[in-house]
Amino acid sequence: MLAKTKLQVLVPRLSFTRQLSVTRISLNTKQHTQIPPINTNISSQSKSNSNRSTWTSAALFLFGSLVGASYVSYKVAGNPPSFLFPQSSITPLNEVIPPQYGDPTEAIAEITKLLGPEKVTNTKSDLDQHSDTYWSTHHATASQRPDLVVFPETTEEVSQVLKICHKFKVPVVPFTGGTSLEGHFIPTRQGICVDLTRMQNIVKLHKDDLDVVVQSAVGWEDLRDYLDDYGLMFGPDPGPGACIGGMIGTSCSGTNAARYGTMRENVLGLTVVLADGTIIKTKQRPRKSSAGYNLTGLFIGSEGTLAWNCR
């Protein structure tokens, strides 16, 4: 009786094609019967459909965003808001947002490390000297004093100082002769005073071309005496003690201006440092040139608000 009993066993077997098949084994007949494989491509198709749906949704969202942005741009262009496009090219001072200045402590530390202690000072006498003069029509208040006075000697050092002050949002004021009558160098926002008086070299005279290259702290009287030896002259003659840097910043004139012109007519080109420390040269020496903006004329008379001239 036991010999006629059939025992069936289901044995799972995983094929290399990732399809699951089952073989039924009959112990007494030794016949194998294959059961059809289970198809696993259904899950792959489902995943593919899901991915396609995701990409379709993303494409529709992007298209909708572009259409919406185009519509808003069209409406803004037709009736631009006043805060984006003011109707006037002049902004009243009471509508200007004042800048927010930073703490000068870190800037002072970096500048001192850069220039060395011999090129910086914060003694009371030096701070007072770089804040006011008794002949000025405008006088500094007790709190209007710089936090530090620095003495760079090259254009590159001026650039590095301004880069540091720009990074920490510290206000800066230039200083050369200190002969201003209107309080130009009063540090109304405190900060750093950059004294350029150590940049006082007459770099090169081109006698045949009738031009001379000088640094910003050269006094006009010293330049006049230097040119006298070559039978040449320098037209502008402002007050005694004035330096070329301040004369350019204020577009000074003097008693000779009626015949020889103001400073604007006597400057061919400048090497200036912008507020972020960028150094630019406004023009080459040849006088016959009309290419590009007249940056030289832009910076002359800007009173240190656009750039500082170093040469």
Backbone as CSV, one residue per row, in Angstrom:
resi,resn,N_x,N_y,N_z,CA_x,CA_y,CA_z,C_x,C_y,C_z
1,MET,0.829,-1.196,0.000,0.000,0.000,0.000,0.859,1.239,0.000
2,LEU,1.955,1.158,0.737,2.837,2.327,0.796,3.491,2.584,-0.544
3,ALA,3.697,1.488,-1.379,4.387,1.677,-2.661,3.505,2.387,-3.651
4,LYS,2.179,2.292,-3.484,1.304,2.952,-4.443,0.986,4.400,-4.070
5,THR,1.453,4.830,-2.948,1.195,6.227,-2.522,2.110,7.178,-3.284
6,LYS,1.488,8.266,-3.813,2.281,9.264,-4.553,2.573,10.447,-3.657
7,LEU,3.790,10.916,-3.713,4.235,12.098,-2.952,4.635,13.177,-3.947
8,GLN,4.007,14.307,-3.824,4.349,15.435,-4.693,5.029,16.526,-3.882
9,VAL,6.129,17.016,-4.424,6.931,18.082,-3.751,7.097,19.243,-4.716
10,LEU,6.835,20.416,-4.249,7.060,21.627,-5.056,8.423,22.207,-4.713
11,VAL,9.284,22.275,-5.706,10.650,22.793,-5.486,10.827,24.076,-6.292
12,PRO,11.012,25.207,-5.667,11.222,26.470,-6.417,12.616,26.511,-7.019
13,ARG,12.738,27.098,-8.209,14.054,27.248,-8.864,14.083,28.607,-9.555
14,LEU,15.110,29.436,-9.217,15.257,30.789,-9.770,16.158,30.743,-10.971
15,SER,15.658,31.135,-12.143,16.460,31.078,-13.381,17.322,32.313,-13.525
16,PHE,18.324,32.289,-14.470,19.220,33.417,-14.718,18.507,34.583,-15.375
17,THR,17.330,34.344,-15.965,16.572,35.417,-16.603,15.641,36.107,-15.632
18,ARG,15.837,35.867,-14.343,15.066,36.478,-13.285,13.575,36.135,-13.398
19,GLN,13.251,34.984,-13.963,11.877,34.511,-13.998,11.753,33.298,-13.080
20,LEU,10.698,33.305,-12.279,10.503,32.259,-11.291,9.757,31.082,-11.946
21,SER,10.343,29.871,-11.880,9.683,28.666,-12.422,9.603,27.584,-11.343
22,VAL,8.611,26.723,-11.446,8.402,25.655,-10.460,8.363,24.317,-11.201
23,THR,9.116,23.331,-10.716,9.130,21.982,-11.322,8.400,21.001,-10.405
24,ARG,7.455,20.302,-10.981,6.730,19.285,-10.216,7.385,17.919,-10.487
25,ILE,7.761,17.263,-9.401,8.465,15.974,-9.502,7.548,14.851,-9.020
26,SER,7.340,13.848,-9.882,6.562,12.645,-9.484,7.555,11.529,-9.177
27,LEU,7.586,11.039,-7.943,8.608,10.107,-7.500,8.451,8.730,-8.131
28,ASN,7.256,8.351,-8.493,7.090,6.999,-9.002,7.095,6.934,-10.517
29,THR,6.900,8.065,-11.219,6.874,8.029,-12.681,8.081,8.698,-13.300
30,LYS,8.848,9.511,-12.513,10.029,10.250,-12.968,9.703,11.168,-14.156
31,GLN,8.452,11.674,-14.261,8.081,12.598,-15.321,8.076,14.022,-14.769
32,HIS,8.649,14.899,-15.541,8.748,16.315,-15.147,7.710,17.103,-15.922
33,THR,6.956,17.920,-15.224,5.968,18.773,-15.882,6.291,20.237,-15.571
34,GLN,6.598,21.040,-16.597,6.961,22.450,-16.412,5.717,23.312,-16.196
35,ILE,5.772,24.159,-15.164,4.706,25.151,-14.931,5.134,26.456,-15.599
36,PRO,4.289,27.121,-16.340,4.667,28.367,-17.032,5.303,29.360,-16.067
37,PRO,6.394,30.110,-16.525,7.082,31.079,-15.647,6.201,32.272,-15.307
38,ILE,6.504,32.842,-14.142,5.784,34.044,-13.687,6.450,35.271,-14.297
39,ASN,5.739,36.111,-14.964,6.288,37.293,-15.655,6.515,38.414,-14.639
40,THR,7.778,38.870,-14.563,8.120,39.968,-13.634,8.261,41.302,-14.347
41,ASN,7.953,41.382,-15.646,8.066,42.650,-16.387,6.948,43.624,-16.032
42,ILE,5.922,43.109,-15.316,4.798,43.982,-14.972,5.249,45.120,-14.075
43,SER,6.120,44.827,-13.073,6.602,45.873,-12.159,7.465,46.892,-12.892
44,SER,8.289,46.447,-13.857,9.130,47.368,-14.626,8.273,48.306,-15.444
45,GLN,7.210,47.775,-16.054,6.328,48.628,-16.835,5.629,49.651,-15.954
46,SER,5.269,49.247,-14.759,4.618,50.169,-13.825,5.560,51.303,-13.431
47,LYS,6.841,50.952,-13.192,7.825,51.971,-12.823,8.064,52.936,-13.980
48,SER,8.115,52.397,-15.199,8.326,53.241,-16.375,7.175,54.219,-16.552
49,ASN,5.941,53.733,-16.346,4.789,54.622,-16.450,4.814,55.710,-15.390
50,SER,5.289,55.359,-14.186,5.376,56.340,-13.100,6.400,57.429,-13.439
51,ASN,7.572,57.015,-13.975,8.596,57.997,-14.359,8.090,58.920,-15.458
52,ARG,7.383,58.328,-16.435,6.848,59.146,-17.522,5.843,60.162,-17.002
53,SER,5.049,59.768,-16.026,4.078,60.691,-15.440,4.774,61.824,-14.690
54,THR,5.885,61.501,-13.995,6.634,62.525,-13.260,7.221,63.565,-14.208
55,TRP,7.843,63.099,-15.300,8.431,64.028,-16.270,7.358,64.884,-16.931
56,THR,6.208,64.301,-17.194,5.113,65.068,-17.789,4.649,66.183,-16.852
57,SER,4.535,65.855,-15.562,4.119,66.860,-14.574,5.137,67.991,-14.474
58,ALA,6.439,67.620,-14.485,7.493,68.635,-14.401,7.480,69.545,-15.616
59,ALA,7.269,68.962,-16.796,7.223,69.761,-18.019,6.042,70.721,-18.002
60,LEU,4.899,70.252,-17.532,3.725,71.117,-17.441,3.942,72.250,-16.443
61,PHE,4.598,71.935,-15.313,4.878,72.968,-14.314,5.813,74.039,-14.886
62,LEU,6.867,73.593,-15.596,7.817,74.543,-16.190,7.123,75.407,-17.233
63,PHE,6.310,74.799,-18.044,5.593,75.552,-19.075,4.661,76.585,-18.441
64,GLY,3.964,76.164,-17.386,3.076,77.095,-16.697,3.833,78.256,-16.069
65,SER,5.017,77.953,-15.511,5.834,79.013,-14.907,6.276,80.031,-15.951
66,LEU,6.690,79.535,-17.121,7.125,80.439,-18.177,5.968,81.305,-18.668
67,VAL,4.812,80.713,-18.819,3.653,81.489,-19.249,3.291,82.544,-18.209
68,GLY,3.316,82.151,-16.931,3.004,83.105,-15.870,4.009,84.242,-15.799
69,ALA,5.322,83.912,-15.910,6.352,84.946,-15.874,6.214,85.897,-17.057
70,SER,5.894,85.359,-18.218,5.702,86.206,-19.400,4.530,87.156,-19.208
71,TYR,3.473,86.661,-18.621,2.297,87.503,-18.393,2.615,88.628,-17.403
72,VAL,3.307,88.278,-16.305,3.670,89.287,-15.310,4.609,90.329,-15.914
73,SER,5.591,89.876,-16.719,6.521,90.807,-17.364,5.778,91.750,-18.299
74,TYR,4.790,91.221,-19.012,4.007,92.052,-19.923,3.233,93.124,-19.147
75,LYS,2.655,92.734,-18.032,1.898,93.681,-17.227,2.819,94.747,-16.613
76,VAL,3.998,94.312,-16.104,4.933,95.252,-15.496,5.471,96.235,-16.537
77,ALA,5.755,95.719,-17.747,6.259,96.596,-18.808,5.211,97.617,-19.221
78,GLY,3.941,97.234,-19.188,2.884,98.158,-19.566,2.631,99.230,-18.526
79,ASN,2.800,98.874,-17.252,2.582,99.833,-16.164,3.593,99.561,-15.055
80,PRO,4.856,99.960,-15.258,5.909,99.625,-14.292,5.699,100.322,-12.961
81,PRO,5.948,99.619,-11.847,5.804,100.257,-10.525,6.869,101.331,-10.320
82,SER,6.529,102.337,-9.577,7.423,103.486,-9.398,8.687,103.131,-8.627
83,PHE,8.602,102.133,-7.731,9.794,101.789,-6.957,10.843,101.076,-7.809
84,LEU,10.427,100.491,-8.951,11.393,99.872,-9.852,11.888,100.848,-10.908
85,PHE,10.982,101.649,-11.425,11.316,102.592,-12.486,10.777,103.972,-12.110
86,PRO,11.531,104.748,-11.346,11.063,106.088,-10.965,10.814,106.942,-12.203
87,GLN,9.836,107.803,-12.101,9.506,108.670,-13.215,10.512,109.798,-13.385
88,SER,11.324,110.038,-12.374,12.316,111.108,-12.436,13.721,110.522,-12.379
89,SER,14.669,111.191,-13.019,16.070,110.763,-12.969,16.801,111.367,-11.785
90,ILE,16.111,112.139,-10.980,16.704,112.794,-9.808,16.043,112.234,-8.554
91,THR,16.851,111.786,-7.610,16.343,111.248,-6.348,16.606,112.254,-5.232
92,PRO,15.592,112.759,-4.567,15.816,113.679,-3.442,16.608,113.008,-2.332
93,LEU,17.414,113.776,-1.651,18.269,113.218,-0.599,17.454,112.583,0.523
94,ASN,16.267,113.133,0.785,15.471,112.556,1.879,14.843,111.217,1.520
95,GLU,14.965,110.802,0.242,14.459,109.500,-0.172,15.571,108.466,-0.342
96,VAL,16.788,108.878,-0.179,17.915,107.962,-0.326,18.064,107.117,0.938
97,ILE,18.214,105.823,0.753,18.415,104.930,1.899,19.869,105.035,2.349
98,PRO,20.123,105.458,3.576,21.516,105.609,4.023,22.216,104.261,4.142
99,PRO,23.502,104.220,3.850,24.243,102.950,3.966,24.409,102.543,5.421
100,GLN,24.525,101.248,5.633,24.766,100.710,6.965,26.236,100.353,7.093
101,TYR,26.942,101.019,7.974,28.378,100.809,8.125,28.670,99.727,9.159
102,GLY,29.826,99.101,9.006,30.218,98.030,9.897,31.187,98.486,10.980
103,ASP,31.516,97.567,11.849,32.463,97.824,12.938,33.880,97.870,12.368
104,PRO,34.642,98.957,12.617,35.980,99.078,12.032,37.054,98.262,12.736
105,THR,36.724,97.565,13.801,37.746,96.885,14.597,38.533,95.872,13.772
106,GLU,37.823,95.003,13.045,38.511,93.993,12.243,39.269,94.611,11.080
107,ALA,38.700,95.663,10.498,39.391,96.350,9.407,40.689,96.980,9.895
108,ILE,40.668,97.579,11.059,41.873,98.191,11.620,42.951,97.140,11.853
109,ALA,42.549,95.983,12.358,43.522,94.913,12.605,44.157,94.437,11.306
110,GLU,43.355,94.254,10.256,43.899,93.779,8.975,44.789,94.825,8.321
111,ILE,44.380,96.107,8.390,45.194,97.171,7.788,46.521,97.317,8.516
112,THR,46.490,97.230,9.830,47.731,97.318,10.605,48.671,96.173,10.265
113,LYS,48.115,94.987,10.081,48.928,93.833,9.688,49.486,94.005,8.275
114,LEU,48.693,94.612,7.396,49.116,94.799,6.008,50.225,95.837,5.887
115,LEU,50.038,96.999,6.481,50.977,98.105,6.301,52.092,98.133,7.342
116,GLY,51.844,97.557,8.493,52.823,97.631,9.570,52.515,98.795,10.499
117,PRO,52.938,98.723,11.745,52.604,99.767,12.727,53.189,101.130,12.397
118,GLU,54.246,101.172,11.577,54.862,102.456,11.250,54.037,103.263,10.240
119,LYS,53.036,102.666,9.628,52.218,103.366,8.632,50.788,103.610,9.108
120,VAL,50.536,103.423,10.392,49.207,103.682,10.948,49.360,104.447,12.251
121,THR,48.335,105.205,12.604,48.346,105.941,13.857,46.918,106.213,14.306
122,ASN,46.735,106.281,15.606,45.439,106.654,16.168,45.608,107.587,17.363
123,THR,46.731,108.330,17.397,46.940,109.293,18.467,45.961,110.455,18.304
124,LYS,45.624,111.089,19.401,44.626,112.165,19.364,45.061,113.313,18.475
125,SER,46.327,113.678,18.528,46.793,114.803,17.715,46.665,114.509,16.225
126,ASP,46.998,113.285,15.826,46.871,112.926,14.415,45.409,112.859,13.985
127,LEU,44.551,112.319,14.835,43.131,112.253,14.503,42.532,113.650,14.370
128,ASP,42.932,114.571,15.255,42.431,115.945,15.177,42.955,116.651,13.927
129,GLN,44.216,116.411,13.598,44.812,117.063,12.434,44.133,116.630,11.135
130,HIS,43.636,115.412,11.095,43.006,114.889,9.885,41.483,115.034,9.924
131,SER,40.997,115.924,10.776,39.553,116.117,10.898,39.111,117.545,10.633
132,ASP,39.977,118.527,10.874,39.517,119.915,10.792,40.708,120.854,10.658
133,THR,40.419,122.083,10.207,41.390,123.175,10.170,40.698,124.444,10.643
134,TYR,41.468,125.356,11.188,40.846,126.551,11.754,40.334,127.501,10.672
135,TRP,40.869,127.378,9.425,40.443,128.299,8.370,39.248,127.779,7.569
136,SER,38.788,126.582,7.852,37.675,126.008,7.101,36.357,126.669,7.503
137,THR,35.453,126.793,6.542,34.135,127.363,6.825,33.220,126.355,7.515
138,HIS,33.557,125.061,7.444,32.792,124.007,8.115,33.740,123.282,9.076
139,HIS,33.269,123.053,10.305,34.125,122.447,11.319,33.526,121.142,11.829
140,ALA,34.416,120.224,12.145,33.994,118.913,12.632,33.500,119.013,14.070
141,THR,32.537,118.181,14.416,32.075,118.083,15.795,33.051,117.217,16.588
142,ALA,32.811,117.124,17.875,33.727,116.359,18.733,33.749,114.878,18.364
143,SER,32.637,114.356,17.856,32.574,112.934,17.524,33.048,112.637,16.105
144,GLN,33.251,113.640,15.301,33.655,113.437,13.909,35.180,113.346,13.815
145,ARG,35.662,112.184,14.218,37.092,111.884,14.164,37.268,110.498,13.547
146,PRO,38.303,110.287,12.767,38.527,108.941,12.214,38.948,107.977,13.316
147,ASP,38.720,106.708,13.099,39.169,105.693,14.046,40.645,105.375,13.856
148,LEU,41.148,105.652,12.648,42.546,105.335,12.336,42.977,106.177,11.143
149,VAL,44.258,106.570,11.162,44.868,107.255,10.023,45.956,106.343,9.472
150,VAL,45.931,106.100,8.164,46.913,105.217,7.536,47.698,106.003,6.489
151,PHE,48.929,105.550,6.216,49.828,106.261,5.312,50.372,105.305,4.238
152,PRO,49.574,104.959,3.253,50.087,104.109,2.164,51.101,104.877,1.322
153,GLU,51.991,104.130,0.654,53.046,104.755,-0.140,52.969,104.406,-1.621
154,THR,52.091,103.485,-2.004,51.944,103.093,-3.402,50.464,102.959,-3.748
155,THR,50.181,102.945,-5.040,48.808,102.735,-5.498,48.287,101.379,-5.051
156,GLU,49.155,100.373,-5.067,48.750,99.023,-4.673,48.363,98.985,-3.201
157,GLU,49.078,99.719,-2.348,48.729,99.750,-0.930,47.390,100.458,-0.717
158,VAL,47.146,101.525,-1.467,45.834,102.186,-1.390,44.731,101.208,-1.778
159,SER,44.975,100.450,-2.826,43.992,99.464,-3.277,43.715,98.429,-2.204
160,GLN,44.750,97.923,-1.552,44.566,96.912,-0.513,43.788,97.468,0.680
161,VAL,44.073,98.712,1.056,43.348,99.332,2.168,41.863,99.467,1.838
162,LEU,41.557,99.915,0.625,40.158,100.083,0.243,39.440,98.740,0.114
163,LYS,40.147,97.707,-0.310,39.534,96.383,-0.376,39.129,95.906,1.016
164,ILE,39.980,96.151,1.995,39.662,95.744,3.371,38.466,96.534,3.898
165,CYS,38.484,97.849,3.679,37.372,98.678,4.156,36.072,98.321,3.442
166,HIS,36.171,97.972,2.179,34.975,97.557,1.427,34.422,96.245,1.989
167,LYS,35.306,95.336,2.360,34.870,94.038,2.889,34.119,94.199,4.204
168,PHE,34.572,95.105,5.054,33.951,95.281,6.371,32.985,96.464,6.407
169,LYS,32.725,97.093,5.250,31.781,98.211,5.143,32.160,99.360,6.070
170,VAL,33.435,99.723,6.016,33.945,100.810,6.842,34.127,102.049,5.970
171,PRO,33.601,103.218,6.368,33.756,104.432,5.563,35.215,104.899,5.534
172,VAL,35.588,105.525,4.424,36.960,106.005,4.246,36.938,107.437,3.725
173,VAL,37.973,108.194,4.082,38.112,109.584,3.639,39.560,109.797,3.210
174,PRO,39.806,110.375,1.998,41.184,110.641,1.574,41.683,111.971,2.133
175,PHE,43.001,112.096,2.200,43.614,113.314,2.734,44.948,113.536,2.034
176,THR,45.179,114.766,1.573,46.499,115.120,1.010,47.008,116.409,1.657
177,GLY,46.705,117.562,1.055,47.242,118.816,1.585,46.492,119.357,2.778
178,GLY,45.207,119.048,2.884,44.411,119.547,4.003,44.128,121.034,3.927
179,THR,44.130,121.606,2.715,43.912,123.053,2.563,42.470,123.397,2.213
180,SER,41.568,122.433,2.279,40.176,122.671,1.903,39.555,123.774,2.750
181,LEU,38.728,124.570,2.090,38.022,125.640,2.782,36.587,125.253,3.116
182,GLU,36.128,124.120,2.617,34.722,123.720,2.796,34.567,122.433,3.591
183,GLY,35.587,121.995,4.266,35.469,120.803,5.114,35.372,119.505,4.353
184,HIS,36.077,119.390,3.212,35.964,118.192,2.379,36.400,116.920,3.102
185,PHE,37.387,117.008,3.950,37.944,115.792,4.550,37.437,115.535,5.964
186,ILE,36.365,116.184,6.380,35.801,115.915,7.703,35.206,114.503,7.711
187,PRO,35.636,113.639,8.614,35.112,112.254,8.662,33.752,112.215,9.362
188,THR,32.728,112.617,8.680,31.398,112.685,9.286,30.871,111.319,9.697
189,ARG,31.396,110.248,9.098,30.986,108.875,9.453,32.115,108.122,10.144
190,GLN,33.117,108.872,10.615,34.294,108.291,11.266,35.012,107.330,10.306
191,GLY,35.348,106.138,10.708,35.997,105.199,9.799,37.501,105.401,9.691
192,ILE,38.036,105.239,8.468,39.474,105.266,8.216,39.825,106.490,7.380
193,CYS,40.839,107.228,7.805,41.378,108.330,7.014,42.636,107.825,6.307
194,VAL,42.657,107.931,4.984,43.793,107.470,4.193,44.615,108.691,3.784
195,ASP,45.750,108.896,4.447,46.635,110.029,4.182,47.605,109.646,3.069
196,LEU,47.550,110.367,1.948,48.361,110.046,0.773,49.612,110.905,0.663
197,THR,49.989,111.598,1.737,51.094,112.558,1.647,52.454,111.909,1.400
198,ARG,52.576,110.604,1.593,53.846,109.935,1.294,53.969,109.567,-0.184
199,MET,52.927,109.813,-0.941,52.966,109.575,-2.386,53.176,110.926,-3.071
200,GLN,54.399,111.423,-3.018,54.703,112.780,-3.479,55.862,112.819,-4.471
201,ASN,55.914,111.841,-5.350,57.000,111.773,-6.322,56.577,112.343,-7.671
202,ILE,57.482,113.072,-8.291,57.327,113.455,-9.692,57.925,112.313,-10.498
203,VAL,57.082,111.508,-11.094,57.501,110.239,-11.681,58.334,110.454,-12.931
204,LYS,57.824,111.230,-13.899,58.554,111.408,-15.151,58.042,112.632,-15.898
205,LEU,58.974,113.378,-16.467,58.649,114.538,-17.294,58.882,114.196,-18.761
206,HIS,57.895,114.444,-19.598,58.036,114.300,-21.047,58.068,115.713,-21.630
207,LYS,59.259,116.277,-21.697,59.393,117.687,-22.064,58.887,117.964,-23.473
208,ASP,59.216,117.106,-24.419,58.799,117.337,-25.805,57.292,117.232,-25.980
209,ASP,56.656,116.412,-25.151,55.202,116.237,-25.229,54.440,117.188,-24.314
210,LEU,55.186,117.935,-23.513,54.583,118.910,-22.596,53.622,118.255,-21.607
211,ASP,54.021,117.118,-21.052,53.226,116.519,-19.981,54.153,115.911,-18.941
212,VAL,53.651,115.742,-17.748,54.423,115.217,-16.636,53.546,114.263,-15.833
213,VAL,54.157,113.173,-15.333,53.449,112.182,-14.525,53.823,112.400,-13.063
214,VAL,52.820,112.592,-12.201,53.080,112.866,-10.786,52.151,112.034,-9.923
215,GLN,52.538,111.870,-8.651,51.665,111.222,-7.685,50.759,112.255,-7.029
216,SER,49.766,111.775,-6.293,48.676,112.642,-5.838,49.092,113.667,-4.794
217,ALA,50.136,113.406,-4.014,50.497,114.331,-2.936,51.571,115.331,-3.344
218,VAL,51.891,115.424,-4.628,52.833,116.442,-5.087,52.162,117.808,-4.980
219,GLY,52.819,118.756,-4.321,52.268,120.096,-4.201,52.416,120.862,-5.514
220,TRP,51.435,121.683,-5.831,51.501,122.403,-7.098,52.660,123.389,-7.106
221,GLU,53.034,123.925,-5.940,54.173,124.846,-5.870,55.485,124.103,-6.121
222,ASP,55.608,122.895,-5.585,56.798,122.081,-5.862,56.877,121.719,-7.339
223,LEU,55.738,121.412,-7.948,55.715,121.101,-9.375,56.091,122.330,-10.197
224,ARG,55.596,123.478,-9.799,55.943,124.724,-10.505,57.444,124.979,-10.453
225,ASP,58.046,124.815,-9.277,59.494,125.036,-9.147,60.281,124.018,-9.972
226,TYR,59.789,122.781,-10.013,60.473,121.742,-10.789,60.431,122.063,-12.279
227,LEU,59.291,122.530,-12.768,59.135,122.823,-14.191,59.880,124.090,-14.603
228,ASP,60.098,124.975,-13.658,60.835,126.211,-13.978,62.216,125.912,-14.537
229,ASP,62.857,124.873,-14.040,64.205,124.531,-14.500,64.222,124.103,-15.966
230,TYR,63.066,123.731,-16.519,62.971,123.289,-17.910,62.272,124.321,-18.794
231,GLY,62.027,125.498,-18.236,61.350,126.535,-18.996,59.877,126.249,-19.225
232,LEU,59.275,125.469,-18.334,57.866,125.105,-18.454,57.084,125.637,-17.258
233,MET,55.769,125.562,-17.333,54.936,126.034,-16.227,53.696,125.148,-16.089
234,PHE,53.076,125.256,-14.927,51.818,124.555,-14.643,50.777,125.621,-14.364
235,GLY,49.678,125.612,-15.136,48.722,126.704,-15.116,47.972,126.940,-13.823
236,PRO,47.221,125.946,-13.293,46.392,126.193,-12.103,47.226,126.646,-10.908
237,ASP,46.692,127.598,-10.160,47.402,128.116,-8.980,46.417,128.374,-7.844
238,PRO,45.944,127.309,-7.180,45.032,127.508,-6.047,45.797,128.007,-4.821
239,GLY,45.199,127.800,-3.645,45.824,128.286,-2.428,47.121,127.574,-2.106
240,PRO,48.010,128.224,-1.341,49.290,127.612,-0.969,49.087,126.301,-0.210
241,GLY,49.932,125.327,-0.524,49.877,124.051,0.177,48.993,123.012,-0.483
242,ALA,48.242,123.390,-1.503,47.350,122.429,-2.160,48.160,121.391,-2.922
243,CYS,47.646,120.151,-2.955,48.311,119.053,-3.643,47.496,118.637,-4.859
244,ILE,48.172,117.964,-5.783,47.545,117.586,-7.047,46.299,116.728,-6.820
245,GLY,46.343,115.793,-5.858,45.199,114.916,-5.615,43.949,115.689,-5.243
246,GLY,44.076,116.602,-4.282,42.928,117.411,-3.888,42.495,118.375,-4.975
247,MET,43.466,118.885,-5.751,43.140,119.800,-6.847,42.312,119.094,-7.924
248,ILE,42.644,117.829,-8.184,41.855,117.060,-9.153,40.477,116.744,-8.583
249,GLY,40.430,116.355,-7.309,39.157,116.006,-6.692,38.167,117.156,-6.666
250,THR,38.665,118.392,-6.560,37.787,119.567,-6.505,37.761,120.347,-7.815
251,SER,38.530,119.896,-8.805,38.656,120.630,-10.074,38.970,122.093,-9.802
252,CYS,40.059,122.307,-9.078,40.404,123.650,-8.616,40.706,124.580,-9.791
253,SER,40.737,125.839,-9.496,41.035,126.816,-10.537,42.176,127.731,-10.109
254,GLY,41.889,128.844,-9.502,42.927,129.802,-9.145,42.886,131.020,-10.048
255,THR,43.767,131.956,-9.801,43.740,133.228,-10.538,44.142,133.076,-12.002
256,ASN,44.879,132.026,-12.348,45.308,131.814,-13.735,44.277,131.078,-14.587
257,ALA,43.150,130.705,-13.982,42.179,129.873,-14.696,41.618,130.572,-15.932
258,ALA,41.491,131.892,-15.889,40.924,132.603,-17.028,41.784,132.441,-18.278
259,ARG,43.082,132.266,-18.100,43.975,132.142,-19.258,44.390,130.700,-19.529
260,TYR,44.673,129.936,-18.467,45.217,128.580,-18.649,44.215,127.471,-18.326
261,GLY,43.036,127.830,-17.903,42.024,126.827,-17.611,42.093,126.308,-16.190
262,THR,41.053,125.567,-15.809,41.009,124.961,-14.481,41.753,123.625,-14.519
263,MET,41.648,122.881,-13.437,42.314,121.588,-13.381,41.753,120.632,-14.430
264,ARG,40.495,120.768,-14.759,39.859,119.887,-15.736,40.541,119.981,-17.103
265,GLU,40.991,121.168,-17.470,41.634,121.355,-18.769,43.116,121.002,-18.753
266,ASN,43.671,120.700,-17.596,45.106,120.457,-17.500,45.464,119.020,-17.123
267,VAL,44.486,118.123,-17.086,44.738,116.721,-16.752,44.464,115.871,-17.985
268,LEU,45.443,115.075,-18.393,45.294,114.221,-19.571,44.738,112.841,-19.223
269,GLY,45.149,112.279,-18.096,44.711,110.944,-17.704,44.981,110.706,-16.238
270,LEU,44.311,109.704,-15.689,44.421,109.406,-14.260,44.589,107.912,-14.030
271,THR,45.287,107.591,-12.957,45.250,106.233,-12.401,44.524,106.343,-11.074
272,VAL,43.346,105.727,-10.997,42.496,105.902,-9.825,42.193,104.553,-9.188
273,VAL,41.778,104.610,-7.929,41.346,103.419,-7.185,39.881,103.600,-6.823
274,LEU,39.053,102.638,-7.208,37.625,102.695,-6.910,37.365,102.273,-5.468
275,ALA,36.117,102.396,-5.045,35.775,102.132,-3.652,36.027,100.693,-3.245
276,ASP,35.951,99.762,-4.192,36.182,98.354,-3.859,37.641,97.947,-4.035
277,GLY,38.521,98.905,-4.309,39.941,98.611,-4.460,40.395,98.366,-5.882
278,THR,39.480,98.435,-6.852,39.852,98.225,-8.255,40.679,99.391,-8.770
279,ILE,41.786,99.077,-9.444,42.653,100.108,-10.019,42.356,100.214,-11.505
280,ILE,42.093,101.423,-11.968,41.862,101.626,-13.402,42.670,102.823,-13.887
281,LYS,43.038,102.768,-15.151,43.717,103.875,-15.814,42.757,104.449,-16.829
282,THR,42.446,105.724,-16.715,41.368,106.298,-17.513,41.779,106.570,-18.954
283,LYS,43.064,106.775,-19.227,43.479,107.148,-20.576,44.987,106.981,-20.706
284,GLN,45.418,106.677,-21.940,46.851,106.621,-22.238,47.369,108.035,-22.532
285,ARG,48.653,108.158,-22.729,49.252,109.483,-22.897,48.912,110.184,-24.217
286,PRO,48.763,109.485,-25.326,48.475,110.207,-26.580,47.226,111.084,-26.463
287,ARG,47.317,112.318,-26.915,46.204,113.249,-26.764,45.130,113.025,-27.817
288,LYS,45.516,112.524,-28.977,44.543,112.295,-30.047,43.865,110.947,-29.816
289,SER,42.766,110.979,-29.092,42.028,109.755,-28.804,40.606,110.120,-28.429
290,SER,39.645,109.444,-29.063,38.228,109.679,-28.750,37.520,108.380,-28.414
291,ALA,38.273,107.320,-28.164,37.680,106.008,-27.905,37.220,105.902,-26.455
292,GLY,36.039,105.353,-26.263,35.564,105.057,-24.916,34.998,106.271,-24.197
293,TYR,34.525,106.015,-22.983,33.977,107.088,-22.150,35.077,108.046,-21.697
294,ASN,34.677,109.268,-21.416,35.614,110.253,-20.876,35.669,110.096,-19.357
295,LEU,36.305,109.014,-18.917,36.373,108.748,-17.480,37.222,109.776,-16.754
296,THR,38.211,110.324,-17.446,39.045,111.346,-16.817,38.185,112.529,-16.387
297,GLY,37.338,113.002,-17.297,36.463,114.115,-16.954,35.438,113.751,-15.892
298,LEU,35.059,112.473,-15.830,34.096,112.036,-14.819,34.678,112.143,-13.411
299,PHE,35.933,111.733,-13.255,36.524,111.691,-11.914,37.020,113.064,-11.452
300,ILE,37.380,113.938,-12.388,37.825,115.277,-11.990,36.635,116.044,-11.420
301,GLY,36.786,116.522,-10.208,35.711,117.254,-9.555,34.729,116.381,-8.800
302,SER,34.966,115.073,-8.722,34.032,114.193,-8.004,34.264,114.204,-6.503
303,GLU,35.271,114.913,-6.031,35.533,115.136,-4.611,35.663,113.852,-3.809
304,GLY,36.295,112.841,-4.415,36.583,111.608,-3.684,35.428,110.662,-3.528
305,THR,34.285,110.962,-4.140,33.112,110.109,-3.964,33.064,108.968,-4.969
306,LEU,33.717,109.096,-6.119,33.708,108.064,-7.143,34.992,107.252,-7.152
307,ALA,36.096,107.890,-6.940,37.396,107.208,-6.949,38.442,108.152,-6.389
308,TRP,39.578,107.566,-6.027,40.713,108.358,-5.548,41.825,108.304,-6.590
309,ASN,42.298,109.467,-6.992,43.390,109.485,-7.965,44.718,109.356,-7.238
310,CYS,45.549,108.454,-7.738,46.858,108.201,-7.131,48.009,108.647,-8.032
311,ARG,47.713,108.821,-9.351,48.760,109.257,-10.277,48.120,109.985,-11.446
